[in-house]
Amino acid sequence: MLQLTADQCHRTDELSETYRLLRAACDGALRVELTSRPMTGPRWRRADTLACSVGELVAGESARIEAEHGRAPRTHVAASRALHHYLWSVSLLVSGPWYLEGQVPDLRATDLWIAPADGRLALRPGRWAAGGEAELRRAVADHLGPVLAAFQPLVKRGPRALWGMAADDLVSGICHLGKLLGEEDHAVETAAALLPGDTPPFPGAADFRRLTGTGGRTHWTRTRAGCCLYYAVRPDQACVTCPRTGDEERVRRLEA
């Protein structure tokens, strides 16, 4: 059993409080329960067992899509949507404390659980340490590598496309948080510095650009590197950062 020093326990308490602030700032978008002990019982699957339970996650996502939209998605669509949910949530669990406090959490797969039935997460906060962009990229990549490998047979995409999805969700989580905090420009600048390009395994750069809206307004946007297949669930409404969504439509939706 891991024995923590008094200083490390204090830092764990600090991380737990930061997670509470992060969860409150995200206003329901980040569905995570904080726990001090392992989550047991038939509801939960530990993150380091995803290779064995990915089918359950996809089945749960498929059932939720069918209940909400009235039709069952194809397996690779449900798998892509389940993977997107995991990537966005887990990336924010690492990048959120880094954005707020400049600290990179040690997010171990043995301290994270997911409920296939509803996609809710449970996290036992551990330790964190000061770090920059390279440390954050490494922490996210170390956690997500086995997850992408587990999902790959069901999403039917290669490693580069999957790491493109991971890059998109890492960037969008930071920007979502910054926008909620009223500091979108700072969040965009932070995300752009995090993924400037040539930072494997994440392909490409964050690559933000400005759109001109109405009344002299401008809006940040970017185009996703990897597809989350939302358009396959809602054919009439692709993601606002999807290559299928033109700039005129992006402005209309950003100003709606």
N, C-alpha and C positions, 0 to 999 in steps of 0.2 A: 504494500500500500504506500502511495506517495505521501511523504511527510513534508508539510510546508512549514517554513519558518514563520515567525510572527510578522516579519515585514512582508513576506509573500502573501499571507492571509489578509493583511491590510490592503494589499494591492488587489487581491481578488474581490474584496468588498467594494473598492473603488470601481472596478470594472463592472460589477453587478449594478451599481448605481448609474453608471454611464449607460448600461443597457436599458435600464428603466427610463432614462431620459430619451434615449433613442427610440424606444418603443412608443413613448408618448408623443414624440415629435412626428412620428410616421402615421399617427392617427388611424390605427387599425390596419394599415397596409403591411406591416411587419408582424406576422402572427407567431409569436414565440413566447413560450412559458419559461420562466427562469426557475431552476431547481437546484437544490444543494445535494441531492442524492440521485442515483440512477433511476431512470424511469422503467418500470417493469410492467408486465401484463400484456395481454394480447393486442392492445391498441397500438403499441409503440414498436418501431424498428430502429435499431441503432445505426448511425450513419456508416460505420465500418462494415455493416452487413448488407449494404445496398446491392451488392452483386447477387445476393440470394433473394432479395425482396423487391427488386426493381419492378417485377411483374405486378406485384400488389399495388405499388405506387401508380403504375400506369392504369390498372383497372379502376382504382379509386378516382383518378382524374377523368377517365372515360365516363364513369357513372355521374360525376358532377357536371360534365359538359352536356351529357344527355338530359339530365334533370333541368338544366338551365336553358338549353337551346332546342330541346325536343327531338334530337337525333344523336345517335351514337357516332363518334368520330372514328376514323380509321386508326389502327393501332399506332402507326408512326406519328400521327397528329397528336394523339393523347400523350404519347411518350415525349414529344417535343414540348408540349404545354407543361407536363409534370417536371421536365428537366428545367425549363425556363423558371418555374416557380422556385425550384431548389436553388438554382444558380443566383437568382436575384436576391433571395432571402439570405442565403449564406454569405454571399459577397458583402452584403450590407452589414452582417454581423461582424465582419472583419473591418470593412472600410468605415463603418459608422463611428466606432471609437477612435479610429485613426483621424478621421475628419474633425471630430469634436475635440479630441485631446492630444493628438499626435502620438498615440500609442497603438501598437499592433498586437491584437489578442493572439494568444496561442490557442487556436480553435482546433481541438483534437476531435477526430471522428468518434472516439469513444465517449465524448462528452456531449454529443448531439444526437437527438432522436427525432423521428418524423412519424406522424400518424397517417398511414395510407388512406384511411377513410375520408379525412378532411384536409390533409396537407399541413396541419398545424405542426410546429416545431417545438421542441423542448431543449433547453440548453443549460448545462452546468458550467457556469463561468469559471475559467481557470486564471491563468496569469497573463500579463501583458508586458510589453517593453517598448521603449521609445524606438521609432524607426521612420525611415523615409519611404520614398516611392518604391525603391528596390525591395525593401523588406516587406512592404504590403503586397506587392506582386508575388513575391515568393510564398508568403503565407496563404494567399488565395489559391495559387497554382498547386501548392502541396495538398491542400484539402480537396480541390476539385478534380485533380487528375484521375484518381480512382473512380470518382462519380461519373465522369465523362466516359470512361472505359466501360462502366457497368451499363450505361444507357445506350452506347453506340449500336449494338445489334438491333435495338428496337427503333431508334430514330432513323437508322439507315443513312447516316452521314459519316464522312471521314473526319479524322482528327482536326484538320484545319478549320472546317466548318463548325465543329463543336467548340473549339477554342475561340472562334469568332463569336459564338453565342455567349461564352463566358466573358469575353471582353465587353460585349454590349451590356450585359447585366451588371458588371462591375462599374462601368461608367454611369449607367442610368440610375443605379442606386444612389451614388454620390450626388448626382444632379437632382434627383427627387428630394433627397434630404435638404440640400441647399435651397431649393425652391421653397420648400415648406418653411424654412427658417428665414426666408426673405433675403437670401444672399445668393441668388442664382449665378450672377457673374463670377463670384468667388468660387462657387462649386464647379462651374465650367472650366475656369482657369486651373483648378486643382485636378480635375479629371483629365484635362489636356496634358498636364505635366506628368500625370501618372502613366498615361499611354501615349507617348509622343511618336511611337513607331519604333520598329526594330527592338522589341522587348519580348522575345519568345518566352513562353509558348503562345503569348497573346499576339495575334496577327494584326498588322496595320496600326493605325493611330486613332485616337478619339475623333479627330477630324471634325470639329465643330465649325459651323458657319452661321452667318446672320441672314435672316429673312426680313424683307421689308413688308410691314403690315399696313394697316390703315391709320390715318391720322398721325403719320410720322413714327409710329411704333415699330420696333424691331424685335425679333424673336430668335433665340438660339435654337438650332436644330443640328442634326447629324443623320447619317444614313447607316442603318445597322449593317454589321459585317456578317452576321449569321441570322438565319430566319427562325423565329419562334413559332411560325405557322398559325398565328392568330387569324390570318385571313381565311384559313381553311375551316375555322369555326364560325367566323363572321365574314362571309364573302363580301358583304356590302361595306365593310369597315376594316381595312388593314391598319396596322400600327401606324402611328403618326411618323415614326422614323423608318418605316418600311420603304424599300426602293419602289414599291408599287404606288406609293402615295406622293403625288406631285406637290410642288411648292404652294400652288394656289390653295389646294385642299388642306395642306399643313397650316397655312395662315388662318384659314377659316376655322379650323378646329382649335387652334391655339387661342383664338380670340372669342370663341363661343362662350 
